[in-house]
Amino acid sequence: MSGRGGCEESLLRSLDALGRMEQLDAVIGPVQRVVRGVPLGRFRDVLHGRQIGHPLHPALVQIPIGAWVSAAVLDVVPGTGRSARLLVGVGVVSAVPAAWAGWVDWAEQHESQMRTGLVHAATVATAIGLYARSWVHRGRGRTAWGKALGFAGLCMAGTGGMLGGHLAFRQAAGTNKTEPVPHLLEEGWHIVGGVEDFPVGEAVRRELGEVPVLVFRQPGGRIHVLAERCSHQSGPLSEGEIVDGCVECPWHGSVFRLADGMNVRGPATAPQPAFKVRVDGDGTVHVQLPGAG
Ligand code: FES
């Protein structure tokens, strides 16, 4: 093994180990309860990013990161002290909504993701603290201290960003878990059973090849079919409660409309794939997913 390869592997092993740090669980439970208990109402879904179809947090962090990187550039340009301080302040203020969006996502994740997420949050909080002190020192004329604290903050923010990337892409927090569904199905119609296999008002789980689906027969006879694994974190929708034409995921409470799979309540930011349904004269139920294959 080359030295470089060994270094890369040990970095990856260290990052992966964060998700197994059970010592963090003692902190995670109480913090999760606090975050879930904040009365955000419908604004919680806005912070999740439901309206834009993907998590809002990665978009919001562009503002503080951009401001702080710009401040670091100005710190090596003579005569730009006031502008650099302004950017440091913009970064600190804009980090607050970005952090809140991150916290509400974090509170609805798997254990291993929450452990990494807690370290990510602690790293970013340290960066915010360093930048806040940098802003104060700059305002009092202690520019050298302000710059030093700013560069320390940038290092912490960069580390936090790397951990956020690990969380998003290696641990798949925030990704749409139903994205593979159309790629796993053949195009065209598939038989999912006979009408009598689906008792009225009862969610039934069926397999279409590798894809589990939720079949629900309404009292009026209409049949709805959705991908069964929740787009948020793969929760089993067939075990969820069905109320008012919607199914509620049993894991974190996302609500999906049975008629078209639309996520009417988060934390899910992506809808469920919804199948077209056709019932033959002999009662055979066929389903087709638009865009499959
Ligand atoms: S798995 Fe989280 S809401 Fe369904």
Residues whose N, C-alpha, C, O or C-beta is under 5 A from the ligand:
A	BS01	FES	C230 H232 Q233 S234 G235 C249 W251 H252 G253 S254
